[in-house]
Amino acid sequence: MLRRLGKPAPAARGGSNPFVSFEYPNSLFGEILDWMLAPLLLLWPISIAATNHVASFLANQPYDQHLADNVTAIVKLVKIDGERVTVNLPASARTVLRTDETDLLFYQVVAPNTRVVQGDREIPWPPLPARIEDGKVLFRDDRIDAENVRIAYAFIPVRNGQPPAVIQVAETLRKREALSSSIISGVLLPQFAIIPLAVILVYMGLSRGIAPLRLLQQRIHRRRPSDLSPIPVTRVPEEVRPVVVAFNQMMSRLEENLQAQQRFIAQAAHQMRTPLTGLKTQTEIALSETDPAQMRHALQLIAESTDRASHMINQLLILARTEASHEKLHQVVPVDLGQLAREVAGEWVMRALAKRIDLGFEDCGQPVVINGIPLLLRELLTNLVDNAVKYTPAGGHVTVRVRDSHQPVIEVEDDGIGIAPEERESVFERFYRVLGTDAEGSGLGLPIAAEIAELHQARIELQAGRNGRGSLFRIEFPLDRVIARAEPAARNSAPYPFGP
């Protein structure tokens, strides 16, 4: 029977995704302390600016009221007769306006024609508002003789079309600045003592708060290296409890793995004892023989036993390597499943011909490239094909196929003796052998295939073959490992004989 085998397409180029590393703080205590003190240090300048603003506002209020009272008093003493403005301001009142031990005081009465009727000429002319209200006191900041002053002023309307008369009283800011400084000092000086105290209290509070973590650390350090029992979560802080639960789950999985390894070592030692005992017995028989024909027969048995022992050791090594496989030991690269399956099937052609088995390969017609470990995937297919050829009688059929309908799938189907439904789960256990078969085997081929499939997040399952005869092993790979689905390429369609 002839099966068509296309020319393999080159594997898709590309590499595996690089590991992304994240740097985490070395100290949880320091990280929390930073996040608590950083806002405090950020808010301190804001507090100083807000305090300065509030202090200036509070310092201005009483002195502004005093200036407004002076303006109101002068307004009452102003008389307007047409365009003539007179001020009946007694000398005592002028003396009061000029008397101040700290600040300089200025006053001014200006007629509509901008003539200064009485007072100081140094006060600048105020801006005219859009709507003049008679006698309303307004405030502004300005400068007189290069010194900052606060000015209170009011307008007195004369008649329509004429500018108003203006009364202004100005005062320097020395008392205001002194009062503002006193308020700021009274508020901020205690903060210089409170903030360091707050830092100390925060530090002590955090030290007390993370004390249960230190106790948990001590409990873990006091454990014996062989103690993998769960950590009690009764006295663990609620925030750390999920971490401890996850740690307990990891320890449980580790204990299961260790127990599985111990069982594996014990089973492997038991399985190796049988061929070694047989080798020793056959060697003793060969040494005791004097007939060359009998001696040759004994040596042939020794060679066969050595081959079986060597095969079992190799499978044990592969199984151990599979369990330890990760990207540091086996690099994950793009693998064309069709090309790989074709090569593995081609390697088994001669052995299939020797048993008169029709070995065929079916391609899906396009490259199916996944991220995987080529060496282990080849071992997976080799074990499945070996199992199919081994348990298929002469004249039977074995087919290796690659499908890509929804997910990448590799199938190895035979029409041999088959496996009973109740034993299909057990065949993936180590050293399990189906009873009633004469084929030699170690019971490790299918467990190795299952381990490699699990390593690639693939699902392996065993079903009955076509028409209920034989066995069908199906490996389905996840979509997240697929890196290329090319259009059907022009392949070499020359027939390739995979069977008689």
DRENDO-717544 format. One record per residue (C-alpha): residue number from 0; x, y, z. Coordinates in nm, 3 decimals. Each point is the difference from the previous one (the first is absolute). Example, Ala and Ser with C-alpha at 12.3 -4.5 7.8 and 13.67 -1.06 7.14 Angstrom:
<nodes>
  nufi       c1       c2       c3
     0    1.230   -0.450    0.780
     1    0.137    0.344   -0.066
</nodes>
This chain:
<nodes>
  nufi       c1       c2       c3
     0    0.000    0.000    0.000
     1    0.133    0.344   -0.095
     2   -0.054    0.318    0.196
     3    0.080    0.341   -0.148
     4    0.258    0.199    0.190
     5    0.056    0.366   -0.083
     6    0.325    0.188    0.023
     7    0.029    0.158    0.344
     8   -0.024    0.378    0.017
     9    0.260    0.190    0.206
    10   -0.103    0.069    0.357
    11   -0.127    0.348    0.076
    12    0.272    0.228    0.124
    13   -0.025    0.157    0.342
    14    0.097   -0.056    0.356
    15   -0.177   -0.061    0.321
    16   -0.126    0.291    0.199
    17    0.266    0.138    0.236
    18   -0.059   -0.012    0.370
    19   -0.115    0.330    0.146
    20    0.165    0.083    0.329
    21   -0.155    0.222    0.261
    22    0.190    0.161    0.281
    23   -0.182    0.013    0.329
    24    0.096    0.193    0.313
    25    0.244   -0.185    0.221
    26   -0.178    0.108    0.319
    27   -0.374    0.008    0.050
    28    0.058    0.204    0.316
    29    0.202    0.261   -0.192
    30   -0.253    0.011   -0.282
    31   -0.293    0.066    0.236
    32    0.205    0.257    0.192
    33    0.087    0.181   -0.323
    34   -0.363    0.011   -0.112
    35   -0.108    0.137    0.337
    36    0.274    0.263    0.036
    37    0.010    0.116   -0.362
    38   -0.355    0.144    0.010
    39    0.079    0.157    0.338
    40    0.308    0.175   -0.139
    41   -0.197    0.103   -0.308
    42   -0.283    0.147    0.206
    43    0.234    0.198    0.223
    44    0.091    0.267   -0.262
    45   -0.367    0.017   -0.097
    46   -0.086    0.055    0.366
    47    0.259    0.277    0.024
    48   -0.140    0.175   -0.307
    49   -0.358   -0.034    0.127
    50    0.102    0.128    0.343
    51    0.171    0.301   -0.156
    52   -0.311    0.081   -0.202
    53   -0.233   -0.034    0.298
    54    0.236    0.205    0.221
    55    0.010    0.281   -0.257
    56   -0.380   -0.002   -0.023
    57   -0.040    0.008    0.378
    58    0.260    0.277    0.036
    59   -0.167    0.218   -0.265
    60   -0.349   -0.014    0.144
    61    0.040    0.230    0.309
    62    0.230    0.246   -0.173
    63   -0.221    0.017   -0.308
    64   -0.294    0.077    0.225
    65    0.201    0.280    0.162
    66    0.085    0.147   -0.341
    67   -0.364   -0.026   -0.109
    68   -0.113    0.185    0.314
    69    0.247    0.279   -0.079
    70   -0.127    0.030   -0.357
    71   -0.362    0.007    0.120
    72    0.079    0.269    0.256
    73    0.169    0.220   -0.263
    74   -0.288   -0.050   -0.245
    75   -0.237    0.145    0.259
    76    0.217    0.312    0.026
    77    0.012    0.067   -0.374
    78   -0.233    0.262   -0.146
    79   -0.062    0.042   -0.373
    80   -0.136    0.322   -0.146
    81   -0.017   -0.035   -0.376
    82    0.353   -0.085   -0.098
    83    0.139    0.142    0.322
    84    0.109   -0.254    0.264
    85    0.082    0.100    0.358
    86    0.108   -0.208    0.297
    87   -0.061    0.104    0.358
    88    0.268   -0.222    0.154
    89    0.112    0.134    0.341
    90    0.368    0.013    0.081
    91   -0.051   -0.254    0.279
    92   -0.143   -0.246   -0.248
    93    0.292    0.051   -0.235
    94    0.234   -0.057    0.292
    95   -0.176   -0.328    0.080
    96    0.038   -0.114   -0.363
    97    0.371    0.071    0.012
    98    0.063   -0.159    0.338
    99    0.127   -0.361   -0.026
   100    0.316   -0.141    0.154
   101    0.038   -0.280   -0.255
   102   -0.160    0.087   -0.332
   103   -0.012    0.308   -0.219
   104   -0.352    0.135   -0.066
   105   -0.110    0.204   -0.299
   106   -0.333    0.161   -0.087
   107   -0.123    0.192   -0.299
   108   -0.310    0.188   -0.116
   109   -0.014    0.061   -0.376
   110   -0.247    0.225   -0.180
   111   -0.171   -0.094   -0.329
   112    0.261    0.196   -0.190
   113    0.268   -0.228    0.154
   114    0.126    0.279    0.222
   115    0.115   -0.115    0.343
   116   -0.217    0.196    0.242
   117    0.170   -0.127    0.311
   118    0.247   -0.269    0.097
   119    0.295   -0.176   -0.163
   120    0.065    0.015   -0.371
   121    0.201   -0.327    0.003
   122   -0.307   -0.223   -0.003
   123   -0.058   -0.129   -0.356
   124   -0.331    0.066   -0.176
   125   -0.233   -0.302    0.037
   126   -0.156   -0.181   -0.295
   127   -0.358    0.108   -0.072
   128   -0.256   -0.282    0.037
   129   -0.267   -0.061   -0.262
   130   -0.269    0.102    0.248
   131    0.068    0.256    0.273
   132   -0.175   -0.052    0.332
   133   -0.012    0.306    0.223
   134    0.216   -0.042    0.308
   135    0.077   -0.372   -0.046
   136    0.347   -0.079    0.132
   137    0.228   -0.198   -0.231
   138    0.347   -0.145    0.059
   139    0.310   -0.051   -0.207
   140    0.373   -0.062    0.040
   141    0.247    0.249   -0.146
   142    0.337    0.161    0.060
   143    0.098    0.341    0.137
   144    0.366    0.105    0.001
   145    0.110   -0.357   -0.084
   146   -0.189   -0.141    0.299
   147   -0.303   -0.228   -0.012
   148   -0.319    0.153    0.135
   149   -0.360   -0.093    0.054
   150   -0.245    0.264   -0.129
   151   -0.364    0.048    0.093
   152   -0.191    0.239   -0.227
   153   -0.350    0.118   -0.083
   154   -0.164    0.205   -0.278
   155   -0.247    0.287    0.045
   156   -0.202    0.072   -0.314
   157   -0.025    0.371   -0.095
   158   -0.238    0.018   -0.295
   159   -0.057   -0.171   -0.329
   160    0.292    0.020   -0.239
   161    0.244    0.107    0.270
   162    0.267   -0.221    0.162
   163   -0.067   -0.081    0.366
   164    0.184    0.133    0.296
   165    0.236   -0.253    0.160
   166    0.091   -0.058    0.363
   167    0.296   -0.233    0.069
   168    0.177   -0.118    0.313
   169    0.320   -0.204   -0.034
   170    0.208   -0.189    0.253
   171    0.325   -0.194   -0.021
   172   -0.006   -0.374    0.081
   173    0.238   -0.024    0.293
   174   -0.259   -0.077    0.270
   175   -0.178   -0.241   -0.234
   176    0.320   -0.186   -0.082
   177    0.093   -0.017    0.368
   178   -0.343   -0.141    0.091
   179    0.011   -0.246   -0.289
   180    0.346   -0.117    0.105
   181   -0.123   -0.051    0.356
   182   -0.292   -0.211   -0.121
   183    0.223   -0.207   -0.230
   184    0.255   -0.053    0.276
   185   -0.269   -0.104    0.243
   186   -0.135   -0.256   -0.245
   187    0.317   -0.134   -0.165
   188    0.240   -0.016    0.292
   189   -0.197   -0.280    0.172
   190    0.009   -0.193   -0.329
   191    0.380   -0.021    0.019
   192   -0.049   -0.202    0.319
   193   -0.315   -0.185   -0.109
   194    0.134   -0.133   -0.333
   195    0.310   -0.173    0.145
   196   -0.222   -0.137    0.275
   197   -0.245   -0.124   -0.263
   198    0.286   -0.169   -0.190
   199    0.112   -0.175    0.319
   200   -0.356   -0.113    0.080
   201   -0.049   -0.126   -0.358
   202    0.326   -0.194    0.021
   203   -0.099   -0.154    0.332
   204   -0.348   -0.080   -0.126
   205    0.134   -0.172   -0.311
   206    0.252   -0.194    0.204
   207   -0.282   -0.121    0.221
   208   -0.224   -0.068   -0.299
   209    0.247   -0.226   -0.183
   210    0.097   -0.190    0.315
   211   -0.228   -0.294   -0.100
   212    0.197   -0.027   -0.326
   213    0.322   -0.039    0.195
   214   -0.163   -0.265    0.218
   215   -0.114   -0.182   -0.313
   216    0.354    0.021   -0.137
   217    0.139   -0.150    0.320
   218   -0.255   -0.282   -0.009
   219    0.106   -0.087   -0.354
   220    0.372    0.017    0.084
   221   -0.043   -0.233    0.297
   222   -0.144   -0.274   -0.221
   223    0.204   -0.304   -0.088
   224    0.101   -0.031   -0.368
   225   -0.216   -0.310   -0.035
   226   -0.309    0.159    0.156
   227   -0.241    0.081   -0.287
   228   -0.315    0.014    0.214
   229   -0.233    0.302   -0.044
   230    0.060    0.314    0.204
   231   -0.295    0.070    0.236
   232   -0.185    0.313   -0.109
   233   -0.178    0.064    0.330
   234    0.257    0.255    0.123
   235    0.090    0.141   -0.340
   236   -0.113    0.358   -0.083
   237   -0.294    0.015   -0.237
   238    0.199    0.191   -0.264
   239    0.272   -0.268   -0.008
   240   -0.237   -0.296    0.025
   241   -0.046   -0.041   -0.380
   242    0.380   -0.014   -0.039
   243    0.028   -0.266    0.271
   244   -0.285   -0.200   -0.155
   245    0.173    0.014   -0.341
   246    0.328   -0.100    0.168
   247   -0.173   -0.297    0.165
   248   -0.142   -0.105   -0.335
   249    0.346    0.020   -0.154
   250    0.143   -0.208    0.284
   251   -0.275   -0.254   -0.051
   252    0.084   -0.026   -0.370
   253    0.368   -0.029    0.087
   254   -0.073   -0.283    0.244
   255   -0.205   -0.178   -0.266
   256    0.287    0.037   -0.247
   257    0.250   -0.133    0.253
   258   -0.223   -0.298    0.078
   259   -0.044   -0.064   -0.372
   260    0.378    0.009   -0.047
   261    0.050   -0.239    0.288
   262   -0.258   -0.238   -0.149
   263    0.166    0.038   -0.339
   264    0.344   -0.081    0.143
   265   -0.138   -0.303    0.182
   266   -0.183   -0.124   -0.310
   267    0.301    0.065   -0.221
   268    0.226   -0.193    0.238
   269   -0.249   -0.287    0.001
   270   -0.028    0.000   -0.379
   271    0.378    0.010   -0.045
   272    0.051   -0.289    0.242
   273   -0.174   -0.244   -0.238
   274    0.219    0.054   -0.311
   275    0.315    0.017    0.211
   276   -0.089   -0.328    0.169
   277   -0.067   -0.154   -0.340
   278    0.332    0.128   -0.131
   279    0.183   -0.152    0.292
   280   -0.178   -0.336   -0.042
   281    0.064   -0.013   -0.376
   282    0.363    0.097    0.051
   283    0.048   -0.285    0.249
   284   -0.164   -0.238   -0.248
   285    0.227    0.121   -0.280
   286    0.308   -0.047    0.220
   287   -0.104   -0.355    0.084
   288   -0.057   -0.101   -0.364
   289    0.267   -0.179   -0.201
   290   -0.204   -0.050   -0.315
   291    0.068    0.295   -0.235
   292   -0.356   -0.005   -0.134
   293   -0.152    0.009    0.347
   294    0.248    0.267    0.107
   295   -0.093    0.210   -0.307
   296   -0.368   -0.037    0.083
   297    0.064    0.113    0.359
   298    0.200    0.300   -0.121
   299   -0.284    0.089   -0.235
   300   -0.241   -0.002    0.293
   301    0.243    0.217    0.196
   302    0.013    0.249   -0.289
   303   -0.381    0.015   -0.018
   304   -0.028    0.053    0.375
   305    0.267    0.269   -0.021
   306   -0.199    0.175   -0.274
   307   -0.315   -0.010    0.211
   308    0.183    0.134    0.305
   309    0.164    0.272   -0.209
   310   -0.337    0.098   -0.147
   311   -0.156    0.017    0.345
   312    0.287    0.211    0.135
   313   -0.028    0.239   -0.293
   314   -0.373    0.037    0.058
   315    0.055    0.061    0.370
   316    0.252    0.272   -0.086
   317   -0.240    0.157   -0.249
   318   -0.281   -0.008    0.255
   319    0.220    0.166    0.264
   320    0.111    0.261   -0.253
   321   -0.361    0.064   -0.099
   322   -0.104    0.061    0.361
   323    0.284    0.252    0.039
   324   -0.061    0.168   -0.335
   325   -0.027    0.373   -0.012
   326    0.132    0.272   -0.227
   327    0.340    0.006    0.170
   328    0.059   -0.367   -0.089
   329   -0.188   -0.025   -0.329
   330   -0.036    0.307   -0.216
   331   -0.350    0.062   -0.132
   332    0.017    0.063   -0.375
   333   -0.247   -0.003   -0.292
   334   -0.077   -0.360   -0.103
   335   -0.187   -0.102   -0.315
   336   -0.217   -0.290    0.120
   337   -0.053   -0.131   -0.354
   338    0.369   -0.014   -0.078
   339    0.081   -0.158    0.337
   340   -0.272   -0.268   -0.034
   341    0.116   -0.080   -0.355
   342    0.358   -0.047    0.114
   343   -0.095   -0.224    0.294
   344   -0.226   -0.212   -0.219
   345    0.279   -0.035   -0.255
   346    0.236   -0.131    0.266
   347   -0.239   -0.289    0.074
   348   -0.052   -0.112   -0.361
   349    0.256   -0.282    0.006
   350   -0.125   -0.145    0.328
   351   -0.359    0.014   -0.127
   352    0.103   -0.174   -0.322
   353    0.173   -0.269    0.207
   354   -0.335   -0.074    0.171
   355   -0.196    0.042   -0.329
   356   -0.187    0.299    0.144
   357   -0.135    0.276   -0.226
   358    0.140    0.323    0.158
   359   -0.149    0.317   -0.146
   360    0.011    0.375    0.055
   361   -0.276    0.254   -0.062
   362    0.080    0.372   -0.018
   363   -0.252    0.283    0.041
   364    0.142    0.178   -0.307
   365    0.152    0.301    0.174
   366    0.271    0.069    0.256
   367   -0.116   -0.003    0.363
   368    0.271    0.163    0.209
   369   -0.013    0.011    0.380
   370    0.238    0.098    0.277
   371    0.143   -0.320    0.140
   372    0.306   -0.208    0.085
   373    0.095   -0.199   -0.312
   374    0.194   -0.274    0.182
   375   -0.287   -0.078    0.236
   376   -0.271    0.024   -0.266
   377    0.199   -0.245   -0.214
   378    0.022   -0.235    0.300
   379   -0.377    0.028    0.053
   380   -0.075   -0.100   -0.360
   381    0.266   -0.272    0.003
   382   -0.156   -0.164    0.306
   383   -0.350    0.013   -0.149
   384    0.114   -0.146   -0.334
   385    0.209   -0.262    0.184
   386   -0.305   -0.100    0.204
   387   -0.219   -0.021   -0.312
   388    0.249   -0.209   -0.200
   389    0.073   -0.223    0.298
   390   -0.364   -0.094    0.065
   391   -0.121   -0.018   -0.362
   392    0.013   -0.349   -0.154
   393    0.145   -0.074   -0.342
   394   -0.215    0.132   -0.282
   395   -0.136    0.282    0.214
   396   -0.001    0.375   -0.055
   397    0.154    0.289    0.194
   398   -0.070    0.360   -0.097
   399    0.167    0.317    0.123
   400   -0.194    0.314   -0.085
   401    0.009    0.374    0.071
   402   -0.321    0.202    0.008
   403   -0.072    0.370    0.039
   404   -0.377    0.047   -0.002
   405   -0.033    0.212    0.314
   406    0.304   -0.093    0.208
   407    0.321   -0.175   -0.107
   408   -0.045   -0.375    0.042
   409    0.232   -0.300   -0.049
   410   -0.154   -0.346   -0.022
   411    0.156   -0.347   -0.003
   412   -0.254   -0.266   -0.095
   413    0.034   -0.374   -0.037
   414   -0.232   -0.295   -0.053
   415    0.182   -0.230    0.240
   416   -0.116   -0.176    0.314
   417   -0.141    0.319    0.156
   418   -0.038    0.086    0.366
   419   -0.309   -0.066    0.210
   420   -0.188    0.317    0.108
   421    0.057   -0.075    0.368
   422    0.378   -0.009   -0.054
   423    0.038    0.312   -0.215
   424    0.079    0.225    0.295
   425    0.238   -0.250    0.158
   426    0.228   -0.032   -0.303
   427    0.140    0.348    0.074
   428    0.121   -0.119    0.342
   429    0.364   -0.095    0.033
   430    0.092   -0.367   -0.044
   431   -0.360   -0.095   -0.075
   432   -0.028   -0.281   -0.254
   433   -0.321   -0.125   -0.164
   434   -0.045   -0.366    0.083
   435   -0.036   -0.259   -0.273
   436    0.264    0.141   -0.238
   437    0.323   -0.168   -0.105
   438    0.174    0.324   -0.109
   439    0.294    0.102    0.210
   440   -0.002    0.341    0.162
   441    0.100    0.196    0.307
   442   -0.331    0.170    0.070
   443    0.163    0.344   -0.031
   444   -0.068    0.105   -0.360
   445   -0.353    0.131    0.047
   446    0.074    0.166    0.340
   447    0.289    0.183   -0.170
   448   -0.235    0.112   -0.277
   449   -0.251    0.125    0.259
   450    0.272    0.190    0.190
   451    0.122    0.172   -0.319
   452   -0.355    0.090   -0.102
   453   -0.066    0.151    0.343
   454    0.325    0.196   -0.023
   455   -0.133    0.161   -0.322
   456   -0.344    0.063    0.157
   457   -0.139   -0.250   -0.250
   458   -0.273   -0.255    0.064
   459    0.062   -0.365   -0.082
   460   -0.286   -0.248   -0.015
   461   -0.050   -0.359   -0.105
   462   -0.299   -0.107   -0.208
   463   -0.102   -0.302   -0.198
   464    0.120   -0.011   -0.359
   465   -0.210    0.007   -0.314
   466   -0.295   -0.239    0.008
   467    0.077   -0.071    0.364
   468    0.324   -0.182   -0.082
   469    0.343    0.080    0.138
   470    0.095    0.324    0.177
   471    0.007    0.369   -0.084
   472    0.234    0.226    0.199
   473   -0.091    0.366   -0.044
   474    0.215    0.297    0.116
   475   -0.172    0.339   -0.013
   476    0.219    0.309    0.043
   477   -0.132    0.330    0.144
   478   -0.054    0.298   -0.228
   479    0.235    0.224    0.197
   480    0.296   -0.211   -0.118
   481   -0.083    0.045   -0.369
   482    0.226    0.257   -0.165
   483   -0.071   -0.057   -0.371
   484   -0.284   -0.124   -0.216
   485    0.118    0.054   -0.355
   486   -0.202   -0.033   -0.317
   487    0.048   -0.334   -0.172
   488    0.343    0.015   -0.158
   489    0.109   -0.156   -0.323
   490    0.152   -0.323    0.128
   491    0.174   -0.284   -0.167
   492   -0.274   -0.257   -0.053
   493    0.221   -0.290   -0.101
   494   -0.128   -0.327    0.154
   495    0.198   -0.143    0.288
   496   -0.044   -0.368    0.089
   497   -0.079   -0.044    0.367
   498   -0.100   -0.362   -0.030
   499    0.009   -0.301   -0.228
</nodes>
